[in-house]
Amino acid sequence: MKKLIAFYGSPRIGGNSSILLSKFIEGVRDSKKYEVHEIILRELNMSPCLEIYKCKETGRCIINDDFQKIYDLIESAHTVALSSPVMFYAVSAHTKILMDRCQSFWVKKYFLKKEMSEKDGYFFCVGATKGIKLFDGILMSVKYFFDTFNCKLKESILVRGVDEKGEILKHNEYLKMAYELGKKID
């Protein structure tokens, strides 16, 4: 069975981006094609990247915290799903820590030139404003974050104008879209 790892990047329990990702996961589980691992980033003991650069020796970060388990899950996954709210036109701090710690994958891929299996990526993001460029910077960051572990961003669901906790539940079209996307992934 294929493996999917889902990262919930919201700093609040029951956040809108988390609800959207959980609908996607519900669809994935209903498809019965994947073993799913759900990771709530705010619950992890994970240091930011400290630029020690011992990863240049092995392609693996030497900081001994919860990232070690995350690293192994990412390596073994076929698909990665990520959610984050918009925080000052960027991802949440919890999500950014994960991204920065994946520098070790970048080193493994581009510096050490080690082969990595290809993966598919999905991104779910909710922002309070309705700005035209609300997701531009975030999408670029997510695309290059996924690239560090040889993951291609296949699809994203991006929602503008939703802020209050649970407000996404009033937008059935996005919940249905996330569920259906989860059901159809290969």
OpenMM code with the backbone's topology and positions (N, CA, C; nanometers):
from openmm import Vec3, app, unit

residues = "MET LYS LYS LEU ILE ALA PHE TYR GLY SER PRO ARG ILE GLY GLY ASN SER SER ILE LEU LEU SER LYS PHE ILE GLU GLY VAL ARG ASP SER LYS LYS TYR GLU VAL HIS GLU ILE ILE LEU ARG GLU LEU ASN MET SER PRO CYS LEU GLU ILE TYR LYS CYS LYS GLU THR GLY ARG CYS ILE ILE ASN ASP ASP PHE GLN LYS ILE TYR ASP LEU ILE GLU SER ALA HIS THR VAL ALA LEU SER SER PRO VAL MET PHE TYR ALA VAL SER ALA HIS THR LYS ILE LEU MET ASP ARG CYS GLN SER PHE TRP VAL LYS LYS TYR PHE LEU LYS LYS GLU MET SER GLU LYS ASP GLY TYR PHE PHE CYS VAL GLY ALA THR LYS GLY ILE LYS LEU PHE ASP GLY ILE LEU MET SER VAL LYS TYR PHE PHE ASP THR PHE ASN CYS LYS LEU LYS GLU SER ILE LEU VAL ARG GLY VAL ASP GLU LYS GLY GLU ILE LEU LYS HIS ASN GLU TYR LEU LYS MET ALA TYR GLU LEU GLY LYS LYS ILE ASP".split()
positions = [
    Vec3(0.0851, -0.1191, 0.0000),
    Vec3(0.0000, 0.0000, 0.0000),
    Vec3(0.0888, 0.1243, 0.0000),
    Vec3(0.0486, 0.2254, -0.0752),
    Vec3(0.1234, 0.3511, -0.0797),
    Vec3(0.1089, 0.4260, 0.0520),
    Vec3(0.2063, 0.5150, 0.0782),
    Vec3(0.2043, 0.5956, 0.2002),
    Vec3(0.1834, 0.7425, 0.1668),
    Vec3(0.0999, 0.8072, 0.2465),
    Vec3(0.0774, 0.9508, 0.2362),
    Vec3(0.1055, 1.0116, 0.3724),
    Vec3(0.1821, 1.1192, 0.3726),
    Vec3(0.2051, 1.1935, 0.4961),
    Vec3(0.1372, 1.3295, 0.4818),
    Vec3(0.0589, 1.3653, 0.5828),
    Vec3(-0.0150, 1.4915, 0.5818),
    Vec3(0.0340, 1.5787, 0.6961),
    Vec3(0.0779, 1.6989, 0.6623),
    Vec3(0.1275, 1.7949, 0.7613),
    Vec3(0.0247, 1.9050, 0.7833),
    Vec3(-0.0224, 1.9162, 0.9063),
    Vec3(-0.1151, 2.0224, 0.9451),
    Vec3(-0.0334, 2.1376, 1.0020),
    Vec3(-0.0300, 2.2501, 0.9313),
    Vec3(0.0546, 2.3611, 0.9702),
    Vec3(-0.0137, 2.4732, 1.0459),
    Vec3(-0.1402, 2.4577, 1.0781),
    Vec3(-0.2116, 2.5643, 1.1486),
    Vec3(-0.1657, 2.5757, 1.2940),
    Vec3(-0.1467, 2.6983, 1.3433),
    Vec3(-0.1123, 2.7157, 1.4841),
    Vec3(-0.2325, 2.6957, 1.5760),
    Vec3(-0.3543, 2.6973, 1.5217),
    Vec3(-0.4708, 2.6792, 1.6083),
    Vec3(-0.5391, 2.5454, 1.5815),
    Vec3(-0.5894, 2.4870, 1.6877),
    Vec3(-0.6647, 2.3621, 1.6777),
    Vec3(-0.7946, 2.3923, 1.6044),
    Vec3(-0.8273, 2.3088, 1.5067),
    Vec3(-0.9511, 2.3302, 1.4309),
    Vec3(-0.9436, 2.4459, 1.3354),
    Vec3(-0.8230, 2.4811, 1.2924),
    Vec3(-0.8063, 2.5907, 1.1970),
    Vec3(-0.8660, 2.5564, 1.0604),
    Vec3(-0.8942, 2.6577, 0.9832),
    Vec3(-0.9590, 2.6389, 0.8535),
    Vec3(-0.8757, 2.5562, 0.7557),
    Vec3(-0.7459, 2.5812, 0.7515),
    Vec3(-0.6613, 2.5029, 0.6602),
    Vec3(-0.6555, 2.3571, 0.7057),
    Vec3(-0.6612, 2.3337, 0.8371),
    Vec3(-0.6621, 2.1970, 0.8906),
    Vec3(-0.7907, 2.1243, 0.8531),
    Vec3(-0.9013, 2.1941, 0.8602),
    Vec3(-1.0306, 2.1344, 0.8229),
    Vec3(-1.0283, 2.0949, 0.6762),
    Vec3(-0.9734, 2.1814, 0.5931),
    Vec3(-0.9646, 2.1526, 0.4494),
    Vec3(-0.8779, 2.0288, 0.4250),
    Vec3(-0.7632, 2.0213, 0.4899),
    Vec3(-0.6761, 1.9051, 0.4743),
    Vec3(-0.7441, 1.7791, 0.5282),
    Vec3(-0.8166, 1.7900, 0.6379),
    Vec3(-0.8836, 1.6713, 0.6932),
    Vec3(-0.9899, 1.6180, 0.5976),
    Vec3(-1.0556, 1.7054, 0.5219),
    Vec3(-1.1521, 1.6605, 0.4203),
    Vec3(-1.0802, 1.5853, 0.3079),
    Vec3(-0.9652, 1.6359, 0.2679),
    Vec3(-0.8828, 1.5673, 0.1682),
    Vec3(-0.8453, 1.4275, 0.2189),
    Vec3(-0.8003, 1.4205, 0.3441),
    Vec3(-0.7600, 1.2934, 0.4046),
    Vec3(-0.8790, 1.1984, 0.4135),
    Vec3(-0.9953, 1.2508, 0.4434),
    Vec3(-1.1167, 1.1677, 0.4462),
    Vec3(-1.1384, 1.1017, 0.3097),
    Vec3(-1.1216, 1.1792, 0.2030),
    Vec3(-1.1344, 1.1244, 0.0679),
    Vec3(-1.0276, 1.0202, 0.0377),
    Vec3(-0.9036, 1.0478, 0.0809),
    Vec3(-0.7944, 0.9524, 0.0607),
    Vec3(-0.8264, 0.8212, 0.1319),
    Vec3(-0.8701, 0.8307, 0.2549),
    Vec3(-0.9020, 0.7086, 0.3314),
    Vec3(-1.0169, 0.6316, 0.2669),
    Vec3(-1.1166, 0.7037, 0.2164),
    Vec3(-1.2300, 0.6372, 0.1506),
    Vec3(-1.1873, 0.5667, 0.0213),
    Vec3(-1.0802, 0.6138, -0.0407),
    Vec3(-1.0312, 0.5494, -0.1640),
    Vec3(-0.9597, 0.4183, -0.1341),
    Vec3(-0.9167, 0.4006, -0.0101),
    Vec3(-0.8487, 0.2786, 0.0367),
    Vec3(-0.7211, 0.2459, -0.0416),
    Vec3(-0.6532, 0.3495, -0.0919),
    Vec3(-0.5301, 0.3297, -0.1688),
    Vec3(-0.4046, 0.3621, -0.0888),
    Vec3(-0.4216, 0.4293, 0.0240),
    Vec3(-0.3068, 0.4809, 0.0980),
    Vec3(-0.3124, 0.4485, 0.2465),
    Vec3(-0.1949, 0.4279, 0.3011),
    Vec3(-0.1748, 0.4305, 0.4455),
    Vec3(-0.1443, 0.5771, 0.4769),
    Vec3(-0.2179, 0.6373, 0.5692),
    Vec3(-0.2068, 0.7807, 0.5955),
    Vec3(-0.1405, 0.8059, 0.7311),
    Vec3(-0.0437, 0.8967, 0.7304),
    Vec3(0.0207, 0.9438, 0.8536),
    Vec3(-0.0098, 1.0921, 0.8651),
    Vec3(-0.0785, 1.1306, 0.9724),
    Vec3(-0.1130, 1.2709, 0.9942),
    Vec3(-0.0222, 1.3286, 1.1021),
    Vec3(0.0393, 1.4424, 1.0709),
    Vec3(0.1325, 1.5092, 1.1618),
    Vec3(0.0817, 1.6505, 1.1884),
    Vec3(0.0587, 1.6820, 1.3144),
    Vec3(0.0181, 1.8171, 1.3538),
    Vec3(0.1454, 1.8888, 1.3978),
    Vec3(0.1923, 1.9787, 1.3157),
    Vec3(0.3229, 2.0413, 1.3371),
    Vec3(0.3331, 2.1136, 1.4710),
    Vec3(0.2256, 2.1754, 1.5163),
    Vec3(0.2299, 2.2509, 1.6427),
    Vec3(0.2541, 2.1610, 1.7629),
    Vec3(0.2356, 2.0303, 1.7478),
    Vec3(0.2549, 1.9365, 1.8585),
    Vec3(0.3960, 1.8789, 1.8639),
    Vec3(0.4783, 1.9104, 1.7657),
    Vec3(0.6124, 1.8537, 1.7586),
    Vec3(0.7142, 1.9353, 1.8383),
    Vec3(0.8146, 1.8662, 1.8853),
    Vec3(0.9318, 1.9306, 1.9439),
    Vec3(1.0357, 1.9364, 1.8323),
    Vec3(1.0374, 2.0491, 1.7604),
    Vec3(1.1222, 2.0592, 1.6427),
    Vec3(1.1913, 2.1955, 1.6396),
    Vec3(1.3210, 2.1926, 1.6481),
    Vec3(1.4022, 2.3139, 1.6431),
    Vec3(1.4024, 2.3704, 1.5013),
    Vec3(1.4186, 2.5008, 1.4879),
    Vec3(1.4453, 2.5548, 1.3539),
    Vec3(1.5818, 2.5040, 1.3056),
    Vec3(1.6084, 2.5174, 1.1786),
    Vec3(1.7404, 2.4827, 1.1247),
    Vec3(1.8444, 2.5741, 1.1912),
    Vec3(1.9535, 2.5148, 1.2356),
    Vec3(2.0594, 2.5908, 1.3020),
    Vec3(2.1834, 2.6062, 1.2131),
    Vec3(2.1742, 2.5686, 1.0887),
    Vec3(2.2836, 2.5776, 0.9911),
    Vec3(2.4152, 2.5211, 1.0435),
    Vec3(2.4053, 2.4043, 1.1034),
    Vec3(2.5235, 2.3335, 1.1509),
    Vec3(2.5978, 2.2733, 1.0316),
    Vec3(2.5217, 2.2354, 0.9308),
    Vec3(2.5707, 2.1785, 0.8044),
    Vec3(2.6408, 2.0452, 0.8179),
    Vec3(2.6122, 1.9705, 0.9252),
    Vec3(2.6591, 1.8318, 0.9314),
    Vec3(2.5835, 1.7486, 0.8274),
    Vec3(2.4711, 1.7992, 0.7813),
    Vec3(2.3945, 1.7282, 0.6784),
    Vec3(2.4747, 1.7138, 0.5487),
    Vec3(2.5770, 1.7965, 0.5310),
    Vec3(2.6597, 1.7854, 0.4111),
    Vec3(2.7407, 1.6556, 0.4083),
    Vec3(2.7498, 1.5886, 0.5215),
    Vec3(2.8227, 1.4620, 0.5271),
    Vec3(2.7350, 1.3433, 0.4874),
    Vec3(2.6070, 1.3462, 0.5287),
    Vec3(2.5205, 1.2294, 0.5078),
    Vec3(2.3884, 1.2604, 0.4387),
    Vec3(2.3511, 1.3886, 0.4322),
    Vec3(2.2194, 1.4243, 0.3803),
    Vec3(2.1120, 1.4178, 0.4864),
    Vec3(2.1527, 1.4039, 0.6102),
    Vec3(2.0582, 1.3946, 0.7209),
    Vec3(2.0937, 1.4955, 0.8295),
    Vec3(1.9925, 1.5618, 0.8840),
    Vec3(2.0124, 1.6588, 0.9908),
    Vec3(2.0558, 1.5863, 1.1185),
    Vec3(2.1466, 1.6479, 1.1935),
    Vec3(2.1946, 1.5836, 1.3169),
    Vec3(2.1219, 1.6304, 1.4425),
    Vec3(2.0352, 1.7298, 1.4323),
    Vec3(1.9618, 1.7757, 1.5506),
    Vec3(1.8659, 1.6646, 1.5923),
    Vec3(1.8788, 1.6206, 1.7156),
    Vec3(1.8006, 1.5072, 1.7651),
    Vec3(1.6696, 1.5558, 1.8268),
    Vec3(1.5675, 1.5648, 1.7425),
    Vec3(1.4346, 1.6031, 1.7883),
    Vec3(1.3320, 1.5308, 1.7021),
    Vec3(1.2081, 1.5762, 1.7029),
    Vec3(1.1015, 1.5068, 1.6300),
    Vec3(1.1208, 1.5065, 1.4786),
    Vec3(1.2076, 1.5914, 1.4274),
    Vec3(1.2301, 1.5922, 1.2827),
    Vec3(1.2879, 1.4591, 1.2340),
    Vec3(1.3596, 1.3876, 1.3182),
    Vec3(1.4173, 1.2598, 1.2761),
    Vec3(1.3081, 1.1631, 1.2297),
    Vec3(1.1951, 1.1595, 1.2994),
    Vec3(1.0816, 1.0745, 1.2583),
    Vec3(1.0185, 1.1284, 1.1300),
    Vec3(1.0104, 1.2610, 1.1219),
    Vec3(0.9523, 1.3245, 1.0032),
    Vec3(1.0367, 1.2924, 0.8800),
    Vec3(1.1668, 1.3005, 0.8944),
    Vec3(1.2586, 1.2722, 0.7840),
    Vec3(1.2310, 1.1326, 0.7272),
    Vec3(1.2218, 1.0344, 0.8150),
    Vec3(1.1967, 0.8962, 0.7716),
    Vec3(1.0611, 0.8824, 0.7041),
    Vec3(0.9594, 0.9498, 0.7580),
    Vec3(0.8260, 0.9438, 0.6965),
    Vec3(0.8267, 1.0061, 0.5577),
    Vec3(0.8936, 1.1195, 0.5430),
    Vec3(0.9009, 1.1842, 0.4112),
    Vec3(0.9728, 1.0926, 0.3127),
    Vec3(1.0830, 1.0336, 0.3551),
    Vec3(1.1581, 0.9446, 0.2665),
    Vec3(1.0736, 0.8280, 0.2171),
    Vec3(0.9906, 0.7730, 0.3027),
    Vec3(0.9138, 0.6542, 0.2651),
    Vec3(0.7795, 0.6872, 0.1988),
    Vec3(0.7401, 0.8137, 0.1983),
    Vec3(0.6097, 0.8521, 0.1441),
    Vec3(0.6092, 0.8534, -0.0093),
    Vec3(0.4924, 0.8247, -0.0638),
    Vec3(0.4684, 0.8378, -0.2073),
    Vec3(0.4035, 0.9734, -0.2365),
    Vec3(0.3311, 1.0239, -0.1361),
    Vec3(0.2561, 1.1483, -0.1514),
    Vec3(0.2684, 1.2297, -0.0225),
    Vec3(0.2787, 1.3623, -0.0393),
    Vec3(0.2875, 1.4532, 0.0745),
    Vec3(0.1787, 1.5596, 0.0591),
    Vec3(0.1037, 1.5815, 0.1659),
    Vec3(0.0019, 1.6866, 0.1683),
    Vec3(0.0390, 1.7839, 0.2801),
    Vec3(0.0197, 1.9110, 0.2526),
    Vec3(0.0573, 2.0169, 0.3462),
    Vec3(-0.0548, 2.1191, 0.3541),
    Vec3(-0.0830, 2.1640, 0.4764),
    Vec3(-0.1777, 2.2745, 0.4912),
    Vec3(-0.1155, 2.3825, 0.5782),
    Vec3(-0.1532, 2.5055, 0.5498),
    Vec3(-0.1096, 2.6189, 0.6306),
    Vec3(-0.2038, 2.7355, 0.6070),
    Vec3(-0.2303, 2.8130, 0.7111),
    Vec3(-0.2987, 2.9396, 0.6881),
    Vec3(-0.1975, 3.0405, 0.6347),
    Vec3(-0.2478, 3.1477, 0.5784),
    Vec3(-0.1616, 3.2585, 0.5379),
    Vec3(-0.1296, 3.3397, 0.6629),
    Vec3(-0.0009, 3.3613, 0.6863),
    Vec3(0.0451, 3.4420, 0.7988),
    Vec3(0.1389, 3.5485, 0.7412),
    Vec3(0.0926, 3.6718, 0.7291),
    Vec3(0.1715, 3.7793, 0.6699),
    Vec3(0.2249, 3.7410, 0.5321),
    Vec3(0.1360, 3.6880, 0.4486),
    Vec3(0.1669, 3.6486, 0.3104),
    Vec3(0.2709, 3.5371, 0.3017),
    Vec3(0.2815, 3.4579, 0.4086),
    Vec3(0.3725, 3.3431, 0.4115),
    Vec3(0.3016, 3.2295, 0.4854),
    Vec3(0.3700, 3.1157, 0.4985),
    Vec3(0.3159, 3.0034, 0.5743),
    Vec3(0.3309, 3.0301, 0.7239),
    Vec3(0.2668, 2.9485, 0.8043),
    Vec3(0.2772, 2.9617, 0.9499),
    Vec3(0.4199, 2.9321, 0.9967),
    Vec3(0.4524, 2.9761, 1.1157),
    Vec3(0.5856, 2.9522, 1.1723),
    Vec3(0.6137, 2.8030, 1.1854),
    Vec3(0.5140, 2.7251, 1.2248),
    Vec3(0.5320, 2.5805, 1.2387),
    Vec3(0.5671, 2.5176, 1.1037),
    Vec3(0.5001, 2.5626, 1.0004),
    Vec3(0.5257, 2.5109, 0.8654),
    Vec3(0.6638, 2.5540, 0.8176),
    Vec3(0.7001, 2.6762, 0.8480),
    Vec3(0.8311, 2.7277, 0.8054),
    Vec3(0.9446, 2.6514, 0.8714),
    Vec3(0.9287, 2.6136, 0.9972),
    Vec3(1.0318, 2.5328, 1.0637),
    Vec3(1.0495, 2.4009, 0.9893),
    Vec3(0.9389, 2.3361, 0.9541),
    Vec3(0.9475, 2.2118, 0.8778),
    Vec3(1.0216, 2.2348, 0.7463),
    Vec3(0.9840, 2.3391, 0.6758),
    Vec3(1.0485, 2.3691, 0.5475),
    Vec3(1.1992, 2.3875, 0.5645),
    Vec3(1.2371, 2.4660, 0.6624),
    Vec3(1.3794, 2.4935, 0.6834),
    Vec3(1.4566, 2.3682, 0.7238),
    Vec3(1.3971, 2.2835, 0.8040),
    Vec3(1.4646, 2.1600, 0.8442),
    Vec3(1.4833, 2.0650, 0.7260),
    Vec3(1.4039, 2.0799, 0.6237),
    Vec3(1.4194, 1.9958, 0.5053),
    Vec3(1.5367, 2.0399, 0.4180),
    Vec3(1.6131, 2.1367, 0.4666),
    Vec3(1.7389, 2.1736, 0.4010),
    Vec3(1.8270, 2.0501, 0.3842),
    Vec3(1.8177, 1.9574, 0.4788),
    Vec3(1.8972, 1.8342, 0.4713),
    Vec3(1.8604, 1.7525, 0.3471),
    Vec3(1.7339, 1.7541, 0.3075),
    Vec3(1.6952, 1.6867, 0.1828),
    Vec3(1.7559, 1.7582, 0.0620),
    Vec3(1.7561, 1.8936, 0.0663),
    Vec3(1.8171, 1.9699, -0.0430),
    Vec3(1.9639, 1.9304, -0.0574),
    Vec3(2.0345, 1.9228, 0.0554),
    Vec3(2.1757, 1.8836, 0.0548),
    Vec3(2.1905, 1.7435, -0.0043),
    Vec3(2.1039, 1.6527, 0.0395),
    Vec3(2.1093, 1.5143, -0.0104),
    Vec3(2.0899, 1.5107, -0.1624),
    Vec3(1.9940, 1.5880, -0.2124),
    Vec3(1.9600, 1.5855, -0.3552),
    Vec3(2.0608, 1.6618, -0.4408),
    Vec3(2.0936, 1.7843, -0.4014),
    Vec3(2.1720, 1.8716, -0.4884),
    Vec3(2.3212, 1.8764, -0.4560),
    Vec3(2.3573, 1.8593, -0.3299),
    Vec3(2.4985, 1.8651, -0.2915),
    Vec3(2.5625, 1.7267, -0.2985),
    Vec3(2.4951, 1.6282, -0.2379),
    Vec3(2.5486, 1.4918, -0.2364),
    Vec3(2.5072, 1.4109, -0.3598),
    Vec3(2.4097, 1.4657, -0.4361),
    Vec3(2.3623, 1.4039, -0.5609),
    Vec3(2.3100, 1.2615, -0.5402),
    Vec3(2.2359, 1.2415, -0.4337),
    Vec3(2.1771, 1.1100, -0.4064),
    Vec3(2.0381, 1.1015, -0.4680),
    Vec3(2.0052, 0.9848, -0.5190),
    Vec3(1.8745, 0.9598, -0.5797),
    Vec3(1.7655, 0.9582, -0.4740),
    Vec3(1.6496, 1.0112, -0.5104),
    Vec3(1.5323, 1.0054, -0.4235),
    Vec3(1.4122, 0.9688, -0.5094),
    Vec3(1.3219, 0.8915, -0.4527),
    Vec3(1.2016, 0.8541, -0.5271),
    Vec3(1.1142, 0.9772, -0.5511),
    Vec3(1.0412, 0.9738, -0.6609),
    Vec3(0.9503, 1.0840, -0.6929),
    Vec3(0.8243, 1.0736, -0.6082),
    Vec3(0.7713, 1.1906, -0.5727),
    Vec3(0.6510, 1.1983, -0.4912),
    Vec3(0.5551, 1.3009, -0.5512),
    Vec3(0.4296, 1.2886, -0.5157),
    Vec3(0.3289, 1.3879, -0.5529),
    Vec3(0.2968, 1.4720, -0.4309),
    Vec3(0.2693, 1.6009, -0.4536),
    Vec3(0.2392, 1.6916, -0.3443),
    Vec3(0.1078, 1.7651, -0.3633),
    Vec3(0.0429, 1.7919, -0.2518),
    Vec3(-0.0837, 1.8658, -0.2501),
    Vec3(-0.0753, 1.9706, -0.1402),
    Vec3(-0.1329, 2.0880, -0.1682),
    Vec3(-0.1237, 2.1990, -0.0735),
    Vec3(-0.2610, 2.2616, -0.0521),
    Vec3(-0.2912, 2.2915, 0.0751),
    Vec3(-0.4195, 2.3489, 0.1153),
    Vec3(-0.3919, 2.4732, 0.1990),
    Vec3(-0.4450, 2.5852, 0.1540),
    Vec3(-0.4121, 2.7117, 0.2196),
    Vec3(-0.5353, 2.8010, 0.2272),
    Vec3(-0.5503, 2.8683, 0.3408),
    Vec3(-0.6634, 2.9580, 0.3637),
    Vec3(-0.6096, 3.0914, 0.4139),
    Vec3(-0.6587, 3.1998, 0.3534),
    Vec3(-0.6167, 3.3338, 0.3934),
    Vec3(-0.7352, 3.4239, 0.4198),
    Vec3(-0.7168, 3.5182, 0.5102),
    Vec3(-0.8262, 3.6061, 0.5521),
    Vec3(-0.8607, 3.7127, 0.4482),
    Vec3(-0.7605, 3.7610, 0.3769),
    Vec3(-0.7875, 3.8697, 0.2830),
    Vec3(-0.8250, 3.8135, 0.1459),
    Vec3(-0.8596, 3.9039, 0.0566),
    Vec3(-0.8972, 3.8634, -0.0788),
    Vec3(-0.7978, 3.9155, -0.1817),
    Vec3(-0.6769, 3.9466, -0.1362),
    Vec3(-0.5748, 4.0021, -0.2246),
    Vec3(-0.5437, 3.9131, -0.3442),
    Vec3(-0.5244, 3.9744, -0.4584),
    Vec3(-0.4971, 3.9015, -0.5827),
    Vec3(-0.3687, 3.8198, -0.5718),
    Vec3(-0.2694, 3.8728, -0.5056),
    Vec3(-0.1391, 3.8051, -0.4953),
    Vec3(-0.1208, 3.7324, -0.3619),
    Vec3(-0.2310, 3.7060, -0.2950),
    Vec3(-0.2275, 3.6470, -0.1615),
    Vec3(-0.1431, 3.5199, -0.1540),
    Vec3(-0.1497, 3.4374, -0.2566),
    Vec3(-0.0828, 3.3071, -0.2518),
    Vec3(0.0450, 3.2997, -0.3345),
    Vec3(0.0838, 3.4075, -0.4008),
    Vec3(0.1997, 3.4023, -0.4921),
    Vec3(0.3284, 3.3562, -0.4226),
    Vec3(0.3645, 3.4219, -0.3144),
    Vec3(0.4883, 3.3880, -0.2443),
    Vec3(0.4813, 3.2504, -0.1789),
    Vec3(0.3669, 3.2201, -0.1216),
    Vec3(0.3483, 3.0910, -0.0553),
    Vec3(0.3633, 2.9768, -0.1551),
    Vec3(0.3003, 2.9891, -0.2705),
    Vec3(0.3086, 2.8825, -0.3701),
    Vec3(0.4512, 2.8606, -0.4178),
    Vec3(0.5269, 2.9678, -0.4322),
    Vec3(0.6663, 2.9526, -0.4721),
    Vec3(0.7442, 2.8789, -0.3630),
    Vec3(0.7232, 2.9168, -0.2380),
    Vec3(0.7908, 2.8493, -0.1264),
    Vec3(0.7537, 2.7017, -0.1199),
    Vec3(0.6255, 2.6719, -0.1329),
    Vec3(0.5796, 2.5329, -0.1256),
    Vec3(0.6366, 2.4513, -0.2413),
    Vec3(0.6366, 2.5085, -0.3599),
    Vec3(0.6914, 2.4376, -0.4765),
    Vec3(0.8375, 2.3986, -0.4526),
    Vec3(0.9174, 2.4908, -0.4043),
    Vec3(1.0593, 2.4620, -0.3826),
    Vec3(1.0830, 2.3785, -0.2575),
    Vec3(0.9966, 2.3902, -0.1581),
    Vec3(1.0023, 2.3018, -0.0424),
    Vec3(0.9807, 2.1584, -0.0873),
    Vec3(0.8748, 2.1347, -0.1639),
    Vec3(0.8469, 2.0004, -0.2140),
    Vec3(0.9631, 1.9486, -0.2984),
    Vec3(1.0227, 2.0348, -0.3774),
    Vec3(1.1337, 1.9932, -0.4640),
    Vec3(1.2509, 1.9370, -0.3839),
    Vec3(1.2706, 1.9821, -0.2608),
    Vec3(1.3859, 1.9355, -0.1835),
    Vec3(1.3849, 1.7844, -0.1652),
    Vec3(1.2652, 1.7249, -0.1593),
    Vec3(1.2578, 1.5791, -0.1458),
    Vec3(1.1920, 1.5153, -0.2676),
    Vec3(1.2139, 1.5788, -0.3838),
    Vec3(1.1741, 1.5240, -0.5140),
    Vec3(1.0226, 1.5060, -0.5270),
    Vec3(0.9502, 1.6032, -0.4786),
    Vec3(0.8044, 1.6009, -0.4781),
    Vec3(0.7537, 1.7110, -0.5720),
    Vec3(0.6607, 1.6758, -0.6576),
    Vec3(0.6010, 1.7727, -0.7499),
    Vec3(0.4656, 1.8180, -0.6967),
    Vec3(0.4464, 1.9488, -0.6911),
    Vec3(0.3181, 2.0040, -0.6489),
    Vec3(0.2160, 1.9771, -0.7601),
    Vec3(0.1241, 1.8844, -0.7348),
    Vec3(0.0244, 1.8467, -0.8354),
    Vec3(-0.0960, 1.9394, -0.8336),
    Vec3(-0.1499, 1.9628, -0.7124),
    Vec3(-0.2688, 2.0476, -0.7019),
    Vec3(-0.2711, 2.1202, -0.5689),
    Vec3(-0.3367, 2.2353, -0.5709),
    Vec3(-0.3559, 2.3151, -0.4501),
    Vec3(-0.5015, 2.3581, -0.4419),
    Vec3(-0.5489, 2.3715, -0.3208),
    Vec3(-0.6781, 2.4359, -0.2980),
    Vec3(-0.6480, 2.5574, -0.2111),
    Vec3(-0.6764, 2.6744, -0.2682),
    Vec3(-0.6441, 2.8025, -0.2052),
    Vec3(-0.7736, 2.8798, -0.1832),
    Vec3(-0.7964, 2.9227, -0.0607),
    Vec3(-0.9227, 2.9883, -0.0268),
    Vec3(-0.8946, 3.1270, 0.0290),
    Vec3(-0.9559, 3.2277, -0.0326),
    Vec3(-0.9432, 3.3671, 0.0120),
    Vec3(-1.0649, 3.4071, 0.0959),
    Vec3(-1.0453, 3.5059, 0.1813),
    Vec3(-1.1568, 3.5683, 0.2514),
    Vec3(-1.2177, 3.4845, 0.3633),
    Vec3(-1.1405, 3.3924, 0.4202),
    Vec3(-1.1896, 3.3081, 0.5299),
    Vec3(-1.0915, 3.3234, 0.6455),
    Vec3(-1.1418, 3.3628, 0.7637),
    Vec3(-1.0525, 3.3910, 0.8752),
    Vec3(-1.0968, 3.3302, 1.0081),
    Vec3(-1.2218, 3.3490, 1.0453),
    Vec3(-1.2685, 3.3042, 1.1771),
    Vec3(-1.2596, 3.1529, 1.1890),
    Vec3(-1.2273, 3.1066, 1.3069),
    Vec3(-1.2140, 2.9628, 1.3308),
    Vec3(-1.3405, 2.8884, 1.2867),
    Vec3(-1.3226, 2.7888, 1.2011),
    Vec3(-1.4338, 2.7084, 1.1520),
    Vec3(-1.5128, 2.7697, 1.0388),
    Vec3(-1.4759, 2.8895, 0.9968),
    Vec3(-1.5505, 2.9591, 0.8914),
    Vec3(-1.5523, 2.8809, 0.7596),
    Vec3(-1.4502, 2.8001, 0.7357),
    Vec3(-1.4442, 2.7211, 0.6119),
    Vec3(-1.5630, 2.6253, 0.6020),
    Vec3(-1.6218, 2.5896, 0.7156),
    Vec3(-1.7368, 2.4985, 0.7153),
    Vec3(-1.8588, 2.5597, 0.6463),
    Vec3(-1.8582, 2.6907, 0.6272),
    Vec3(-1.9663, 2.7583, 0.5543),
    Vec3(-1.9432, 2.7541, 0.4036),
    Vec3(-1.8317, 2.6983, 0.3618),
    Vec3(-1.7949, 2.6947, 0.2201),
    Vec3(-1.7876, 2.5498, 0.1732),
    Vec3(-1.9050, 2.4915, 0.1576),
    Vec3(-1.9161, 2.3512, 0.1186),
    Vec3(-1.8440, 2.3178, -0.0108),
    Vec3(-1.8384, 2.4135, -0.1029),
    Vec3(-1.7747, 2.3872, -0.2322),
    Vec3(-1.6272, 2.3513, -0.2150),
    Vec3(-1.5573, 2.4164, -0.1207),
    Vec3(-1.4158, 2.3862, -0.0975),
    Vec3(-1.3983, 2.2543, -0.0226),
    Vec3(-1.4879, 2.2261, 0.0705),
    Vec3(-1.4818, 2.0998, 0.1441),
    Vec3(-1.5044, 1.9822, 0.0497),
    Vec3(-1.6010, 1.9972, -0.0392),
    Vec3(-1.6303, 1.8921, -0.1379),
    Vec3(-1.5129, 1.8763, -0.2341),
    Vec3(-1.4560, 1.9879, -0.2774),
    Vec3(-1.3415, 1.9852, -0.3682),
    Vec3(-1.2248, 1.9089, -0.3040),
    Vec3(-1.1975, 1.9364, -0.1761),
    Vec3(-1.0875, 1.8692, -0.1060),
    Vec3(-1.1154, 1.7202, -0.0924),
    Vec3(-1.2372, 1.6844, -0.0562),
    Vec3(-1.2740, 1.5441, -0.0421),
    Vec3(-1.2585, 1.4709, -0.1751),
    Vec3(-1.3114, 1.5270, -0.2807),
    Vec3(-1.3059, 1.4632, -0.4130),
    Vec3(-1.1616, 1.4514, -0.4624),
    Vec3(-1.0810, 1.5508, -0.4349),
    Vec3(-0.9396, 1.5440, -0.4724),
    Vec3(-0.8726, 1.4272, -0.3998),
    Vec3(-0.9028, 1.4100, -0.2723),
    Vec3(-0.8481, 1.2983, -0.1962),
    Vec3(-0.8910, 1.1637, -0.2500),
    Vec3(-1.0149, 1.1531, -0.2924),
    Vec3(-1.0668, 1.0260, -0.3450),
    Vec3(-1.0019, 0.9866, -0.4767),
    Vec3(-0.9626, 1.0857, -0.5565),
    Vec3(-0.9151, 1.0541, -0.6912),
    Vec3(-0.7637, 1.0400, -0.7049),
    Vec3(-0.6863, 1.0695, -0.6010),
    Vec3(-0.5415, 1.0609, -0.6190),
    Vec3(-0.4987, 0.9167, -0.6393),
    Vec3(-0.3925, 0.9009, -0.7168),
    Vec3(-0.3412, 0.7658, -0.7448),
    Vec3(-0.2324, 0.7275, -0.6482),
] * unit.nanometer
topology = app.Topology()
chain = topology.addChain("A")
for resn in residues:
    res = topology.addResidue(resn, chain)
    for name in ("N", "CA", "C"):
        topology.addAtom(name, app.Element.getBySymbol(name[0]), res)
